[in-house]
Amino acid sequence: MKTCCRSNFGSGVTALALILIGAGVLLLLDNFGFLWIDRVWDLWPLALIAIGLAELLRWSGHRELER
């Protein structure tokens, strides 16, 4: 039972790390002039959609394992 909780905690930390890395890459590309952050911010609803899809897939995966 503890391994289940520990793996859930690890996946949250991994997701946070990937978000921070992605944000850092975007800011670095903006500093080098390859990307314009103001245009990227127009697409912020896509982040909400991606998070929702990830949660839905995670939930459906847990349901499959319970069967």
DSSP file (Angstrom, degrees, kcal/mol; ACC not computed):
  #  RESIDUE AA STRUCTURE BP1 BP2  ACC     N-H-->O    O-->H-N    N-H-->O    O-->H-N    TCO  KAPPA ALPHA  PHI   PSI    X-CA   Y-CA   Z-CA
    1    1 A M     >        0   0    0      0, 0.0     4,-1.5     0, 0.0     3,-0.2   0.000 360.0 360.0 360.0 -37.5    0.0    0.0    0.0
    2    2 A K  H  >  +     0   0    0      1,-0.2     4,-2.6     2,-0.2     5,-0.2   0.853 360.0  58.5 -67.6 -33.3    2.8    2.4    0.7
    3    3 A T  H  > S+     0   0    0      1,-0.2     4,-2.4     2,-0.2    -1,-0.2   0.864 103.0  54.7 -65.1 -33.1    4.4    1.8   -2.7
    4    4 A C  H  > S+     0   0    0     -3,-0.2     4,-1.9     2,-0.2    -1,-0.2   0.945 111.7  42.5 -62.5 -48.2    1.2    3.0   -4.3
    5    5 A C  H  X S+     0   0    0     -4,-1.5     4,-2.1     1,-0.2    -2,-0.2   0.887 114.1  51.8 -66.9 -38.5    1.2    6.3   -2.4
    6    6 A R  H  X S+     0   0    0     -4,-2.6     4,-2.3     1,-0.2    -1,-0.2   0.902 109.0  49.7 -66.0 -40.2    4.9    6.7   -3.0
    7    7 A S  H  X S+     0   0    0     -4,-2.4     4,-2.0     2,-0.2    -1,-0.2   0.875 109.5  52.1 -68.5 -34.9    4.6    6.2   -6.7
    8    8 A N  H  X S+     0   0    0     -4,-1.9     4,-1.6     2,-0.2    -1,-0.2   0.904 110.3  48.7 -64.7 -40.0    1.7    8.7   -6.9
    9    9 A F  H  X S+     0   0    0     -4,-2.1     4,-2.1     1,-0.2    -2,-0.2   0.912 110.4  51.7 -64.2 -42.0    3.9   11.2   -5.1
   10   10 A G  H  X S+     0   0    0     -4,-2.3     4,-2.3     1,-0.2    -2,-0.2   0.865 106.9  52.3 -63.6 -37.1    6.8   10.5   -7.5
   11   11 A S  H  X S+     0   0    0     -4,-2.0     4,-2.3     2,-0.2    -1,-0.2   0.858 108.6  51.3 -69.4 -33.3    4.6   11.1  -10.5
   12   12 A G  H  X S+     0   0    0     -4,-1.6     4,-2.3     2,-0.2    -2,-0.2   0.904 111.0  47.4 -66.8 -41.3    3.5   14.5   -9.1
   13   13 A V  H  X S+     0   0    0     -4,-2.1     4,-2.5     2,-0.2    -2,-0.2   0.894 111.6  51.4 -66.4 -39.1    7.1   15.5   -8.6
   14   14 A T  H  X S+     0   0    0     -4,-2.3     4,-2.4     2,-0.2    -2,-0.2   0.913 109.8  49.2 -63.9 -42.8    8.0   14.3  -12.1
   15   15 A A  H  X S+     0   0    0     -4,-2.3     4,-2.2     2,-0.2    -2,-0.2   0.918 111.6  48.9 -63.3 -43.0    5.1   16.3  -13.6
   16   16 A L  H  X S+     0   0    0     -4,-2.3     4,-2.4     1,-0.2    -2,-0.2   0.913 110.8  50.8 -62.7 -42.1    6.2   19.4  -11.7
   17   17 A A  H  X S+     0   0    0     -4,-2.5     4,-2.4     1,-0.2    -2,-0.2   0.909 110.3  49.2 -62.3 -41.8    9.8   19.0  -12.8
   18   18 A L  H  X S+     0   0    0     -4,-2.4     4,-2.5     2,-0.2    -1,-0.2   0.878 110.2  51.1 -66.5 -36.9    8.7   18.6  -16.4
   19   19 A I  H  X S+     0   0    0     -4,-2.2     4,-2.6     2,-0.2    -2,-0.2   0.928 111.8  47.0 -64.5 -44.3    6.6   21.8  -16.2
   20   20 A L  H  X S+     0   0    0     -4,-2.4     4,-2.3     2,-0.2    -2,-0.2   0.901 112.8  48.8 -65.1 -40.4    9.5   23.7  -14.8
   21   21 A I  H  X S+     0   0    0     -4,-2.4     4,-2.4     2,-0.2    -2,-0.2   0.925 112.0  49.4 -64.0 -44.1   11.9   22.4  -17.4
   22   22 A G  H  X S+     0   0    0     -4,-2.5     4,-2.4     1,-0.2    -2,-0.2   0.910 111.2  48.7 -61.5 -43.2    9.4   23.3  -20.2
   23   23 A A  H  X S+     0   0    0     -4,-2.6     4,-2.4     1,-0.2    -1,-0.2   0.902 111.3  50.9 -63.7 -40.3    8.9   26.8  -18.8
   24   24 A G  H  X S+     0   0    0     -4,-2.3     4,-2.3     2,-0.2    -2,-0.2   0.898 109.7  49.4 -64.1 -40.7   12.7   27.3  -18.6
   25   25 A V  H  X S+     0   0    0     -4,-2.4     4,-2.6     2,-0.2    -2,-0.2   0.918 111.1  50.1 -64.3 -43.2   13.1   26.2  -22.2
   26   26 A L  H  X S+     0   0    0     -4,-2.4     4,-2.0     1,-0.2    -2,-0.2   0.922 112.4  46.6 -61.7 -44.0   10.4   28.6  -23.3
   27   27 A L  H  X S+     0   0    0     -4,-2.4     4,-2.2     2,-0.2    -1,-0.2   0.883 111.9  51.1 -66.6 -37.3   12.0   31.5  -21.5
   28   28 A L  H  X S+     0   0    0     -4,-2.3     4,-1.9     2,-0.2    -2,-0.2   0.923 109.8  49.3 -64.6 -44.1   15.4   30.6  -22.8
   29   29 A L  H  <>S+     0   0    0     -4,-2.6     5,-2.2     1,-0.2     6,-1.2   0.862 110.0  52.5 -63.1 -34.7   14.1   30.5  -26.4
   30   30 A D  H ><5S+     0   0    0     -4,-2.0     3,-1.0     4,-0.2    -1,-0.2   0.912 107.5  51.5 -65.9 -41.5   12.4   33.8  -25.8
   31   31 A N  H 3<5S+     0   0    0     -4,-2.2    -2,-0.2     1,-0.3    -1,-0.2   0.850 110.5  48.6 -63.5 -34.1   15.8   35.3  -24.6
   32   32 A F  T 3<5S-     0   0    0     -4,-1.9    -1,-0.3    -5,-0.1    -2,-0.2   0.519 116.2-115.5 -84.3  -4.6   17.5   34.0  -27.7
   33   33 A G  T < 5S+     0   0    0     -3,-1.0    -3,-0.2    -4,-0.5    -2,-0.1   0.591  86.3 113.3  84.2  10.9   14.8   35.5  -30.0
   34   34 A F  S   <S+     0   0    0     -5,-2.2     2,-0.3    -6,-0.2    -4,-0.2   0.671  80.6  28.7 -85.5 -17.5   13.6   32.1  -31.3
   35   35 A L        -     0   0    0     -6,-1.2     2,-0.7    -9,-0.1    -2,-0.3  -0.992  69.0-138.7-144.4 145.3   10.2   32.4  -29.6
   36   36 A W    >>  -     0   0    0     -2,-0.3     3,-1.3     1,-0.1     4,-1.2  -0.924  11.2-157.8-110.4 111.1    7.9   35.2  -28.5
   37   37 A I  H 3> S+     0   0    0     -2,-0.7     4,-2.5     1,-0.3     5,-0.2   0.825  88.5  64.6 -59.0 -35.8    6.4   34.5  -25.1
   38   38 A D  H 34 S+     0   0    0      1,-0.2     4,-0.5     2,-0.2    -1,-0.3   0.836 104.4  47.4 -60.6 -29.9    3.5   36.9  -25.6
   39   39 A R  H <4 S+     0   0    0     -3,-1.3     3,-0.5     2,-0.2     4,-0.3   0.835 109.6  53.3 -76.7 -33.0    2.3   34.7  -28.5
   40   40 A V  H >< S+     0   0    0     -4,-1.2     3,-2.0     1,-0.2    -2,-0.2   0.886 100.6  60.4 -68.2 -38.6    2.8   31.5  -26.4
   41   41 A W  G >< S+     0   0    0     -4,-2.5     3,-1.4     1,-0.3    -1,-0.2   0.751  92.4  67.7 -63.2 -22.1    0.6   33.0  -23.6
   42   42 A D  G 3  S+     0   0    0     -4,-0.5    -1,-0.3    -3,-0.5    -2,-0.2   0.724  98.3  53.6 -66.3 -19.5   -2.3   33.2  -26.0
   43   43 A L  G X> S+     0   0    0     -3,-2.0     3,-1.8    -4,-0.3     4,-0.5   0.199  70.1 117.3 -99.8  15.2   -2.3   29.4  -26.0
   44   44 A W  H X>  +     0   0    0     -3,-1.4     3,-1.1     1,-0.3     4,-1.0   0.779  64.9  67.3 -59.3 -28.2   -2.6   28.9  -22.2
   45   45 A P  H 3> S+     0   0    0      0, 0.0     4,-2.0     0, 0.0    -1,-0.3   0.817  90.1  65.7 -62.3 -25.1   -6.0   27.2  -22.5
   46   46 A L  H <> S+     0   0    0     -3,-1.8     4,-2.5     1,-0.2    -2,-0.2   0.840  95.2  57.5 -63.1 -31.1   -4.2   24.3  -24.2
   47   47 A A  H <X S+     0   0    0     -3,-1.1     4,-2.4    -4,-0.5    -1,-0.2   0.906 105.9  49.0 -64.5 -41.3   -2.3   23.7  -20.9
   48   48 A L  H  X S+     0   0    0     -4,-1.0     4,-2.4     2,-0.2    -2,-0.2   0.900 111.4  49.5 -64.7 -40.0   -5.6   23.2  -19.1
   49   49 A I  H  X S+     0   0    0     -4,-2.0     4,-2.6     2,-0.2    -2,-0.2   0.920 111.2  49.4 -63.9 -43.6   -6.8   20.8  -21.8
   50   50 A A  H  X S+     0   0    0     -4,-2.5     4,-2.4     2,-0.2    -2,-0.2   0.903 111.3  48.8 -63.4 -41.9   -3.6   18.8  -21.6
   51   51 A I  H  X S+     0   0    0     -4,-2.4     4,-2.3     2,-0.2    -1,-0.2   0.922 112.0  49.5 -64.5 -43.2   -3.8   18.6  -17.8
   52   52 A G  H  X S+     0   0    0     -4,-2.4     4,-2.4     1,-0.2    -2,-0.2   0.909 111.7  48.1 -61.8 -43.0   -7.5   17.5  -18.0
   53   53 A L  H  X S+     0   0    0     -4,-2.6     4,-2.5     2,-0.2    -1,-0.2   0.895 110.6  51.6 -64.6 -39.7   -6.6   14.8  -20.6
   54   54 A A  H  X S+     0   0    0     -4,-2.4     4,-2.3     2,-0.2    -2,-0.2   0.916 111.4  47.1 -63.8 -42.1   -3.7   13.6  -18.5
   55   55 A E  H  X S+     0   0    0     -4,-2.3     4,-2.7     2,-0.2    -2,-0.2   0.903 111.7  51.3 -65.6 -40.5   -6.0   13.3  -15.4
   56   56 A L  H  X S+     0   0    0     -4,-2.4     4,-2.5     2,-0.2    -2,-0.2   0.916 111.8  46.4 -62.6 -43.7   -8.6   11.5  -17.5
   57   57 A L  H  X S+     0   0    0     -4,-2.5     4,-2.0     2,-0.2    -1,-0.2   0.886 112.9  49.7 -66.1 -38.8   -6.1    9.0  -18.8
   58   58 A R  H  X S+     0   0    0     -4,-2.3     4,-1.9    -5,-0.2    -2,-0.2   0.915 112.1  48.4 -65.4 -42.1   -4.7    8.4  -15.4
   59   59 A W  H  X S+     0   0    0     -4,-2.7     4,-1.9     1,-0.2    -2,-0.2   0.914 111.9  48.2 -64.6 -43.9   -8.2    7.9  -13.9
   60   60 A S  H  X S+     0   0    0     -4,-2.5     4,-1.9     1,-0.2    -1,-0.2   0.847 109.5  54.1 -67.9 -32.0   -9.1    5.4  -16.7
   61   61 A G  H  X S+     0   0    0     -4,-2.0     4,-1.6     2,-0.2    -1,-0.2   0.892 108.5  48.4 -66.4 -39.3   -5.9    3.5  -16.2
   62   62 A H  H  X S+     0   0    0     -4,-1.9     4,-1.4     1,-0.2    -2,-0.2   0.862 109.3  53.4 -67.9 -35.2   -6.6    3.1  -12.5
   63   63 A R  H  X S+     0   0    0     -4,-1.9     4,-0.8     1,-0.2    -2,-0.2   0.898 107.2  51.3 -65.9 -39.2  -10.1    1.9  -13.3
   64   64 A E  H >< S+     0   0    0     -4,-1.9     3,-0.5     1,-0.2    -1,-0.2   0.875 108.7  51.4 -65.2 -37.3   -8.7   -0.7  -15.7
   65   65 A L  H 3< S+     0   0    0     -4,-1.6    -1,-0.2     1,-0.2    -2,-0.2   0.800 104.0  58.2 -70.9 -27.8   -6.3   -2.0  -12.9
   66   66 A E  H 3<        0   0    0     -4,-1.4    -1,-0.2     1,-0.2    -2,-0.2   0.724 360.0 360.0 -74.1 -21.1   -9.2   -2.3  -10.4
   67   67 A R    <<        0   0    0     -4,-0.8    -1,-0.2    -3,-0.5    -2,-0.1   0.479 360.0 360.0 -74.6 360.0  -11.1   -4.7  -12.7
